[in-house]
Amino acid sequence: MSVRVRIAPSPTGNLHIGTARTAVFNWLFARRHGGQFILRVEDTDTERSRSEFTDNITTGLQWLGLTWDEGPFFQSQRLDLYRQAIQTLLDQGLAYRAYDTPEELDAMRTAQKAKNQAPRYDNRHRDLTEEQQKAYEAEGRQAVIRFKIDDDRVIQWKDLVRGNMTWQGSDLGGDMVVARASSVAEIGQPLYNLAVVVDDMDMGITHVIRGEDHIANTAKQILLYEALGGTVPEFAHTPLILNQSGQKLSKRDGVTSISDFQKMGFTAEALVNYMTLLGWSAPDSEEVFTLEDAAKTFSFDRVNKAGAKFDWDKLDWLNSQYLHDIPAAELVEMLIPYWQEASYAFNPDADQDWLTALAGLLGPSLTRLPDAVEQGHFFFSELMEYSEAATQQLHQSGVADLLQATLEKLQADTVLDSPASGKSLVNEIVKAQGIKKGLMMKSMRAALMGDMQGPDLMESWLILHRRQFDIPRITQALELAKG
Ligand code: GLU
């Protein structure tokens, strides 16, 4: 049997990290077994579904590398299929029209609450006679269609994550609504559980992998598979993603959508790697891997039952691992938009080599992409400010002379195009001035970078030199050193 799995997002919001993590597990399982991964957009809720959310979801999945083999299929284009299935259930006496008004349903719930009972539909319209139905219709009542759920039914399945699962029919809330606003002539809006089962049957889904918040739906859906004569697939209910206080990660926790993580400067590779670790661990305990690598060993045996706590430090750590490894030519493309947004002066085409060198210099110290704005700031302008430590350094004795000598060398067209040529320039000055190399290096750091800390001095100098920013800076520092 060839594996067929699906991700079935509802476009009622941007791509949520929980949905994306479910997509990761589906993708990994499909790849592991040479199967198919299908994208189905569950947009039957016409009031809350929006095409911009669909776009956000599809671009988010693509950005993460969670490519699908079939789809996207849209439930809104498949309504006839669901209505046919509902008609079949009606014809077989497995479903019926219920005419309760909202007020009657409210009154039922209030009475149940007063008796400390869980809210449920008491199946009161299950066996209406044709006359009763007609009478309700004549009153102008609108029906819903309910699928019969017997209280004494026991529903069992072997969940790939949670093991043996058992549900009692009486715990499913009574006969369930599968379509709204249905007259005798017409079946209204089909609902989630029904549409999912019809689609999963029609699309030949072999494994339903989704969040554990759907467990009660699974029990209901198994009954629908049986009623519609479908083969019940395997189920894997994945743990929820929790915040630091152990609650389900929600909008209140701030960032939850993939596009927000992208804006914050996480790379797709790091984010998808991190999401894989939210509930799964590799057999060799490796934590940094590509999706392809993870797919080689992915199985539900190593998926936890317990919720997975979201850990920003770990995500940051993973992101820095990726940023430290990305080739400069690739990294620069990711950094240019941030530098542009910061209105730094450069020409993306003409300065391409220079920008790439800068990306190569900064890469090893980045945690998130926007860090390159602050860390890169002083490479984009001639004039600078000096920290207190740098000012002190520039006031040391002998510094004005060594800066003067360096300036003269640079103005005399000394070639400075490699770490080796930089080193020999430094050595010449050290020798001629009769000073310690440490004084030279520290003073150059203060003069060129305005601070005693920062990226590699020689690399930084070469980058500044390429845009002729070093001479004005040394000139400026010399004024300070003399004063
Ligand atoms: N549309 C459902 C959701 O977004 C899909 C659940 C399922 O995978 O069956 O939660």
Boltz pocket constraint, residues with backbone or C-beta under 6 A from the ligand:
constraints:
  - pocket:
      binder: B
      contacts: [[A, 6], [A, 7], [A, 8], [A, 9], [A, 10], [A, 42], [A, 196], [A, 209], [A, 210], [A, 214]]
      max_distance: 6.0
